Amino acid sequence: KSDSDTYTCDIGDAQSRAKLVVQEIPVLFKQELQNEEAKEGKQVKLTCELSKPDTPVKWMKGDTVLHASEKYEFKQHGTVAELIIHDVQSIDS
């Protein structure tokens, strides 16, 4: 996408210009989240894989956006995004 711009070929007194528009490929899930079970007090890791590396992700519980804290840890390695929930309780279901 960052290559989108106007390009010019200059031969002194004459120029030729062209506009390049790069259309981004939509990000898709290569591997979706899987259901998990965990015992209270333990931690659980939810993982999904995306079609593009380092794509920003937003983790949510229901309609609530999650933020990094002692409870929630986020990791992202290339195309893999992880949510680690520490000290799971029944309210985390």
PAGUPA-971628 format. One record per residue (C-alpha): x, y, z. Coordinates in steps of 0.05 Angstrom, whole numbers, plus 5000, padded with zeros to 4 digits. Layout:
BEGIN
XYZ
...
END
This chain:
BEGIN
500050005000
505850475016
508050424943
501750784920
503951454890
505151824825
511351584787
515052004735
519751824678
523752454661
527952524597
529853254604
524653674568
519153144570
515952744625
511252164629
507152044692
503051484719
499151394783
499950724819
494350504866
495849874905
489649514930
490749154996
488948425001
483948335058
486547995121
483347315132
483846785186
488246205167
486545885233
480646115275
480046105351
478445425381
474045295442
478145165505
476844905575
481045085636
480844965711
479845565756
486345895777
490045645716
491746025653
489045905583
491846115515
487346285456
490846295389
488946495318
493046545255
492147105203
493747135129
498347745137
503947815188
503848345242
496648545229
493948935289
488648535326
483448735377
481548225430
474548255458
470347885511
463247965487
462548695469
468248915516
475049085486
480648765527
486849145548
493548865570
493748765646
495648265699
489547865676
490447915600
496947845561
497447935486
502947645442
503847675367
509047315326
508547445251
501747165232
500046855300
496247255352
495446995423
491147195483
493446915550
488446955606
491646875675
488146605737
481746415700
475346455739
468246235721
466646955702
471746885646
467346385609
END
